[in-house]
Amino acid sequence: MKRLYLLLLGTVVLSGLTPTRLLAQANFQPGYVLPLVGDTLRGEVDLQEGRLNAQACRFRPMAAAEVVAYRPEQLRAYGFTTQVRHYRSLPVTLEENAAPQRYFLEVLADGPASLYFLRTASQREEYFVGLQNQPLAILRHGMVQRAAGATEFKTVMDTGYRNTLQAALADCPAVEKKLRTLPFQENALISVINTYNGKCRGQQSRNQSVAAVSHFTIGLVAGGALHTLTYDGFPFGNDFKQKNTSVGFALGPTVQYRSERLSQRISLVASLLYEPEKYEIGLDNINLAGAGARIQFDFAYLRLPLMVRYTYPRGKVVPIAEVGLTAAYAVKTDVSSGTVTNGQYTAYPGPVTDILTSASRSSQVGFGGGVGVGIRPAGGHAMALLLRAERTNGFVDGFGIGTATLHFYGLLAYDLTK
């Protein structure tokens, strides 16, 4: 099972950080392409992941037709009509003294002055400004090292993008004041370009893509849980190993985050689940009277699974796969030891209880993954049915005791936001 988790983790991480065709099923939407020569061709265009939209355009005239892949050198532009996103083939220089390279740049605002977006192969987000019939200029941003003395340096925010915009839009007093404190945010950059085009050139920006947004959804998740404890060692001997199960529930809030700029399919999901667990470990017939030794554990945890979730973006019922890390904090750790005679448990204080109580760790870590289906009714609240498995390092640390635990869940997640 550990190998399966690692395989799932590698698959999802690779799909989210370096998008490939491994999980990138086609997502054709109504759209168009503009060839180097001739009129606009209308049909369906594949809405791809992250940087792939900048590197290639996959087009078909109709659903049953063969797909044609175009490189930036083979088209003037392409776009989506229902998604309202437009891409234009243009050469840009990403590094100083580097040769220009052509990409499909997303058009954020177009007119006398235009603003473009590019997600690079290294997943860096770059923005470019350009005036008609002039080369595009990159808007430099990020953290840089600046001299703070003869031998000292400090890390500061690069505000070179403001100087670049100031030089490009120098003939427009209406934007000059804005540029002095302009934050490096997509909506703020678009606003400046729109102001320049409207107030200083008398034209409204056109062919503007709908600004990509980041989605936060808040919901509830609840369901059943089956916990399987594998206990070995103290106080029953080095060769002792026993499994015990606990049936319970999991309940709590959940938050999901997805950025359209990065991926249509990958999201981060964090939940805070309350989970009770009860176990009983022991031996029978340890003396002639038929008595048995028992240790009982009565725990409750706040568990925080942080999952990378893949969701296919089309349809009302969509498949889900997720993988990630988990952490848990104990809010209840009751341990008792005693004997069982004729089915009657008698607890008594002693070194076994003391040692297990002192050795119990308050936090656990682990990893897990799962599959499920999402349901997105039109105009309603989304739901998801999930099957998830997790493995944690157990609740005892030390004294040669093993308490590795597997957790299995059947969960229903319900989004409170639409």
C-alpha positions as CSV (number, residue, x, y, z in Angstrom):
1,M,0.0,0.0,0.0
2,K,2.9,2.3,0.7
3,R,4.1,1.9,-2.8
4,L,0.7,2.7,-4.1
5,Y,0.6,6.0,-2.1
6,L,4.0,7.0,-3.4
7,L,2.9,6.3,-7.0
8,L,-0.2,8.4,-6.5
9,L,1.7,11.2,-4.9
10,G,4.2,11.3,-7.7
11,T,1.5,11.2,-10.3
12,V,-0.5,14.1,-8.9
13,V,2.6,16.2,-8.0
14,L,3.9,15.8,-11.5
15,S,0.6,16.7,-13.1
16,G,0.3,19.8,-10.9
17,L,3.8,21.2,-11.1
18,T,4.9,20.1,-14.5
19,P,1.7,19.5,-16.5
20,T,1.9,16.6,-18.9
21,R,-0.4,14.4,-20.9
22,L,-0.4,11.9,-18.0
23,L,-3.5,13.4,-16.5
24,A,-4.3,16.1,-18.9
25,Q,-7.3,14.7,-20.7
26,A,-8.6,16.9,-23.6
27,N,-11.0,19.6,-22.5
28,F,-12.3,21.0,-25.9
29,Q,-14.4,24.2,-25.7
30,P,-16.0,26.3,-28.5
31,G,-13.3,28.5,-30.0
32,Y,-11.4,29.7,-33.0
33,V,-7.9,29.8,-34.6
34,L,-6.5,32.6,-36.8
35,P,-4.1,31.1,-39.4
36,L,-1.1,32.9,-40.8
37,V,-3.0,33.4,-44.0
38,G,-6.8,33.4,-44.5
39,D,-9.9,33.8,-42.4
40,T,-10.7,32.7,-38.9
41,L,-11.5,29.0,-38.5
42,R,-14.2,28.2,-35.9
43,G,-14.6,24.9,-34.1
44,E,-13.3,23.5,-30.8
45,V,-10.1,24.3,-29.0
46,D,-8.5,22.3,-26.2
47,L,-8.4,24.3,-22.9
48,Q,-5.1,22.9,-21.6
49,E,-3.2,23.2,-18.3
50,G,-1.0,26.1,-17.2
51,R,2.0,26.6,-19.5
52,L,0.6,24.2,-22.2
53,N,-1.7,26.9,-23.5
54,A,1.3,29.1,-24.3
55,Q,3.2,26.3,-26.2
56,A,0.5,24.8,-28.4
57,C,-3.0,25.1,-29.7
58,R,-5.0,21.9,-30.3
59,F,-7.9,22.5,-32.6
60,R,-10.6,20.5,-34.3
61,P,-13.4,21.8,-36.6
62,M,-16.0,19.6,-34.9
63,A,-16.3,16.9,-32.2
64,A,-15.7,14.0,-34.6
65,A,-12.9,15.6,-36.6
66,E,-9.2,15.0,-36.3
67,V,-7.2,17.2,-33.9
68,V,-4.6,19.5,-35.3
69,A,-1.8,20.8,-33.1
70,Y,-0.4,24.3,-33.9
71,R,2.8,25.8,-32.6
72,P,3.1,29.6,-32.0
73,E,4.9,29.9,-35.3
74,Q,1.9,28.4,-37.2
75,L,-0.9,30.7,-36.0
76,R,-1.5,34.4,-35.4
77,A,-4.0,33.8,-32.6
78,Y,-6.5,31.5,-31.1
79,G,-9.2,31.7,-28.4
80,F,-12.3,30.4,-26.6
81,T,-15.7,31.9,-27.1
82,T,-17.7,30.7,-24.1
83,Q,-14.6,30.8,-21.8
84,V,-13.8,34.3,-23.2
85,R,-10.0,33.8,-23.3
86,H,-7.8,35.0,-26.2
87,Y,-4.2,34.1,-27.1
88,R,-1.9,35.8,-29.6
89,S,1.3,34.5,-31.0
90,L,4.1,37.0,-30.2
91,P,7.9,37.0,-29.6
92,V,9.1,37.9,-26.2
93,T,12.4,38.0,-24.4
94,L,12.4,36.4,-20.9
95,E,16.0,37.0,-19.9
96,E,18.3,39.9,-20.6
97,N,20.5,39.4,-23.7
98,A,18.5,36.2,-24.6
99,A,17.1,35.7,-28.1
100,P,13.3,36.4,-28.5
101,Q,11.1,33.3,-28.4
102,R,7.5,33.1,-29.7
103,Y,4.7,32.0,-27.4
104,F,0.9,32.1,-27.4
105,L,0.4,35.0,-24.9
106,E,-3.0,35.4,-23.2
107,V,-4.5,38.8,-24.0
108,L,-5.6,40.6,-20.8
109,A,-6.3,44.0,-22.4
110,D,-5.9,45.0,-26.1
111,G,-5.9,48.4,-27.7
112,P,-3.4,51.2,-28.2
113,A,-1.7,49.6,-25.2
114,S,-2.0,45.9,-24.5
115,L,-1.3,43.6,-21.6
116,Y,-0.3,40.0,-22.0
117,F,0.2,37.0,-19.6
118,L,2.5,34.0,-19.9
119,R,3.1,31.0,-17.7
120,T,6.7,29.9,-18.4
121,A,8.1,26.4,-18.5
122,S,9.3,26.9,-15.0
123,Q,5.8,27.9,-13.9
124,R,6.7,31.5,-13.4
125,E,4.0,34.1,-14.1
126,E,5.2,36.9,-16.5
127,Y,3.3,39.9,-17.7
128,F,4.2,42.1,-20.8
129,V,3.1,45.5,-22.0
130,G,3.2,46.6,-25.5
131,L,2.1,49.6,-27.7
132,Q,1.0,49.1,-31.3
133,N,3.9,48.2,-33.6
134,Q,6.4,48.1,-30.8
135,P,8.2,45.2,-29.1
136,L,6.8,43.9,-25.9
137,A,8.4,44.8,-22.6
138,I,8.5,42.4,-19.7
139,L,7.2,43.7,-16.4
140,R,10.0,42.8,-14.0
141,H,8.9,41.7,-10.5
142,G,9.7,39.5,-7.6
143,M,12.3,39.6,-4.8
144,V,15.8,40.7,-5.6
145,Q,19.1,41.4,-3.8
146,R,20.0,45.1,-3.4
147,A,23.2,46.6,-1.9
148,A,22.6,48.0,1.6
149,G,26.1,49.1,2.2
150,A,29.7,48.3,1.3
151,T,29.4,44.6,2.1
152,E,25.7,44.1,3.0
153,F,22.8,43.2,0.9
154,K,19.1,43.1,1.5
155,T,16.2,41.4,-0.2
156,V,13.6,43.8,-1.5
157,M,10.7,43.7,-4.0
158,D,11.6,44.5,-7.5
159,T,9.4,47.4,-8.6
160,G,10.9,47.7,-12.1
161,Y,7.5,47.0,-13.6
162,R,6.4,50.5,-12.6
163,N,9.4,52.1,-14.4
164,T,8.5,50.0,-17.5
165,L,4.9,51.0,-17.5
166,Q,5.9,54.7,-16.8
167,A,8.1,54.6,-19.9
168,A,5.5,52.9,-22.1
169,L,2.6,55.1,-20.9
170,A,4.5,58.4,-20.5
171,D,2.1,60.4,-22.6
172,C,-0.8,59.8,-20.3
173,P,-1.0,61.9,-17.1
174,A,-4.1,60.0,-16.0
175,V,-2.0,56.9,-15.1
176,E,1.1,58.7,-13.7
177,K,-0.3,58.9,-10.2
178,K,-1.5,55.3,-10.2
179,L,1.9,54.0,-11.2
180,R,3.7,55.4,-8.1
181,T,2.0,52.9,-5.8
182,L,0.8,50.3,-8.3
183,P,0.8,46.8,-6.7
184,F,1.9,43.9,-8.9
185,Q,-1.6,42.4,-9.2
186,E,-3.3,41.3,-12.4
187,N,-6.4,43.4,-11.9
188,A,-4.3,46.5,-11.0
189,L,-2.2,46.0,-14.2
190,I,-5.3,45.6,-16.3
191,S,-6.9,48.7,-14.8
192,V,-3.9,50.8,-15.7
193,I,-3.9,49.7,-19.3
194,N,-7.7,50.2,-19.6
195,T,-7.3,53.7,-18.1
196,Y,-4.6,54.6,-20.7
197,N,-6.6,53.3,-23.6
198,G,-9.8,55.0,-22.5
199,K,-8.8,58.3,-21.1
200,C,-5.7,59.1,-23.1
201,R,-6.4,57.3,-26.5
202,G,-10.2,57.4,-26.5
203,Q,-10.6,53.7,-27.1
204,Q,-11.9,50.9,-25.0
205,S,-9.8,47.9,-24.6
206,R,-11.0,45.0,-26.7
207,N,-10.4,41.2,-27.0
208,Q,-10.0,41.2,-23.3
209,S,-9.9,37.8,-21.6
210,V,-12.1,37.3,-18.5
211,A,-9.6,37.7,-15.6
212,A,-8.6,34.4,-14.2
213,V,-9.7,34.0,-10.6
214,S,-8.7,31.9,-7.7
215,H,-11.5,29.9,-6.1
216,F,-11.9,29.3,-2.4
217,T,-14.8,27.1,-1.4
218,I,-15.8,26.3,2.2
219,G,-17.8,23.2,3.1
220,L,-18.5,20.4,5.5
221,V,-17.3,16.8,5.3
222,A,-18.7,13.8,7.3
223,G,-18.7,10.1,7.1
224,G,-17.6,6.8,8.6
225,A,-14.1,5.7,9.6
226,L,-12.5,2.4,10.2
227,H,-9.2,2.5,12.0
228,T,-6.9,-0.5,12.1
229,L,-4.2,-0.5,14.8
230,T,-1.2,-2.9,14.6
231,Y,0.3,-3.1,18.1
232,D,3.5,-4.9,18.9
233,G,6.0,-5.0,21.8
234,F,5.6,-3.9,25.4
235,P,4.4,-5.3,27.7
236,F,3.6,-8.6,26.0
237,G,7.0,-9.4,24.6
238,N,9.1,-8.6,21.5
239,D,7.4,-11.2,19.4
240,F,3.9,-10.0,20.2
241,K,1.9,-8.4,17.4
242,Q,-1.9,-7.9,17.3
243,K,-4.3,-6.0,15.2
244,N,-7.4,-4.2,16.5
245,T,-10.0,-2.1,14.7
246,S,-12.1,0.9,15.8
247,V,-15.2,1.9,14.0
248,G,-16.1,5.6,14.3
249,F,-16.9,8.7,12.4
250,A,-15.1,11.8,11.0
251,L,-16.7,15.2,10.9
252,G,-15.5,18.8,10.3
253,P,-15.0,21.8,7.9
254,T,-13.1,21.7,4.7
255,V,-11.6,24.3,2.4
256,Q,-10.6,23.9,-1.2
257,Y,-8.4,26.3,-3.3
258,R,-7.9,26.3,-7.0
259,S,-6.2,28.8,-9.2
260,E,-7.3,29.0,-12.9
261,R,-4.0,30.5,-13.8
262,L,-2.2,27.3,-12.6
263,S,-4.7,24.6,-13.4
264,Q,-8.3,23.8,-14.3
265,R,-8.0,20.4,-12.7
266,I,-5.6,20.6,-9.7
267,S,-6.7,22.0,-6.3
268,L,-5.6,22.0,-2.7
269,V,-8.0,20.6,-0.1
270,A,-7.6,20.9,3.6
271,S,-10.0,19.6,6.2
272,L,-10.1,19.6,10.0
273,L,-11.8,16.4,11.2
274,Y,-12.8,15.3,14.6
275,E,-12.3,11.5,15.0
276,P,-12.7,9.3,18.1
277,E,-10.8,6.0,18.2
278,K,-11.0,3.1,20.7
279,Y,-8.8,0.0,20.8
280,E,-8.4,-3.0,23.1
281,I,-5.2,-5.0,23.0
282,G,-4.3,-8.1,25.1
283,L,-3.8,-11.8,25.8
284,D,-6.2,-14.4,27.0
285,N,-5.6,-17.4,29.4
286,I,-2.5,-16.1,31.0
287,N,-3.0,-18.1,34.1
288,L,-4.8,-21.3,35.3
289,A,-7.9,-19.2,36.2
290,G,-8.3,-18.2,32.6
291,A,-7.6,-14.5,33.2
292,G,-6.5,-12.2,30.4
293,A,-4.4,-9.0,30.3
294,R,-5.9,-6.0,28.6
295,I,-4.9,-2.5,27.6
296,Q,-7.6,-0.1,26.5
297,F,-7.1,3.1,24.5
298,D,-9.8,5.8,24.3
299,F,-8.6,8.6,22.0
300,A,-9.9,11.5,20.1
301,Y,-8.1,13.4,17.4
302,L,-8.3,16.6,15.3
303,R,-6.9,15.3,12.0
304,L,-5.7,17.7,9.2
305,P,-5.4,16.0,5.8
306,L,-3.9,18.3,3.2
307,M,-4.6,16.8,-0.2
308,V,-3.7,17.6,-3.8
309,R,-6.9,16.9,-5.7
310,Y,-7.3,16.1,-9.4
311,T,-10.8,16.7,-10.8
312,Y,-11.7,16.3,-14.4
313,P,-13.4,19.6,-15.2
314,R,-16.3,18.6,-17.5
315,G,-19.7,17.1,-16.8
316,K,-22.0,17.1,-13.8
317,V,-20.5,13.9,-12.4
318,V,-16.7,14.0,-12.5
319,P,-14.0,11.6,-11.3
320,I,-11.7,12.7,-8.4
321,A,-8.3,11.5,-7.3
322,E,-6.3,12.9,-4.4
323,V,-3.1,12.3,-2.5
324,G,-1.3,14.1,0.3
325,L,0.0,14.3,3.8
326,T,-1.9,14.2,7.1
327,A,-1.3,15.4,10.6
328,A,-3.3,14.7,13.8
329,Y,-3.4,16.2,17.3
330,A,-4.8,14.3,20.2
331,V,-7.5,16.0,22.2
332,K,-8.2,13.0,24.3
333,T,-5.7,10.2,25.4
334,D,-7.1,7.9,28.0
335,V,-5.2,4.7,28.6
336,S,-6.1,1.9,31.1
337,S,-4.7,-1.5,31.8
338,G,-6.2,-4.4,33.7
339,T,-7.4,-8.0,33.6
340,V,-10.4,-9.8,32.2
341,T,-11.8,-12.7,34.1
342,N,-15.0,-14.4,32.9
343,G,-15.6,-11.6,30.5
344,Q,-15.4,-8.9,33.2
345,Y,-12.7,-6.2,32.8
346,T,-11.1,-4.9,35.9
347,A,-8.8,-1.9,35.5
348,Y,-6.0,-1.1,37.9
349,P,-3.3,1.6,37.9
350,G,0.2,0.4,37.5
351,P,3.5,0.8,35.5
352,V,1.9,-0.3,32.2
353,T,-0.6,2.5,32.2
354,D,2.0,5.0,33.4
355,I,4.5,4.0,30.7
356,L,2.0,4.1,27.9
357,T,0.6,7.4,29.1
358,S,4.0,9.0,29.3
359,A,5.1,7.6,25.9
360,S,1.9,8.7,24.1
361,R,2.7,11.3,21.5
362,S,0.3,14.2,21.2
363,S,0.7,14.5,17.4
364,Q,0.9,12.1,14.5
365,V,1.9,12.4,10.8
366,G,1.2,10.2,7.8
367,F,0.3,10.1,4.2
368,G,-2.8,9.1,2.2
369,G,-4.8,9.1,-0.9
370,G,-8.2,8.4,-2.3
371,V,-10.7,8.4,-5.2
372,G,-14.2,9.5,-5.6
373,V,-16.8,11.3,-7.7
374,G,-17.9,14.9,-7.7
375,I,-21.4,16.1,-8.3
376,R,-22.0,19.6,-9.6
377,P,-25.7,20.3,-10.1
378,A,-26.4,23.4,-12.2
379,G,-26.8,26.4,-9.9
380,G,-26.5,24.2,-6.8
381,H,-24.0,23.3,-4.2
382,A,-21.3,20.8,-5.3
383,M,-20.9,17.5,-3.5
384,A,-18.2,14.8,-3.5
385,L,-18.3,11.1,-2.5
386,L,-14.8,10.0,-1.4
387,L,-13.0,6.8,-0.4
388,R,-9.8,7.6,1.3
389,A,-7.0,5.6,3.0
390,E,-4.3,7.0,5.3
391,R,-1.3,5.6,7.2
392,T,0.0,7.3,10.3
393,N,3.0,6.6,12.6
394,G,0.9,5.7,15.6
395,F,0.3,7.2,19.0
396,V,3.3,5.8,21.0
397,D,6.8,7.0,20.7
398,G,9.5,4.9,22.4
399,F,9.9,1.8,24.6
400,G,10.0,-0.5,21.7
401,I,6.2,-0.2,21.1
402,G,4.7,-0.2,17.6
403,T,1.4,1.5,17.0
404,A,1.2,2.1,13.2
405,T,-2.4,2.7,12.2
406,L,-4.3,2.5,8.9
407,H,-7.4,4.7,8.5
408,F,-10.1,4.1,6.0
409,Y,-12.9,6.6,5.2
410,G,-16.1,6.9,3.4
411,L,-16.9,10.6,3.2
412,L,-19.5,13.0,1.9
413,A,-18.2,16.5,1.2
414,Y,-20.7,19.3,0.7
415,D,-19.8,22.8,-0.5
416,L,-21.5,25.7,1.4
417,T,-20.3,28.1,-1.3
418,K,-21.4,27.9,-5.0
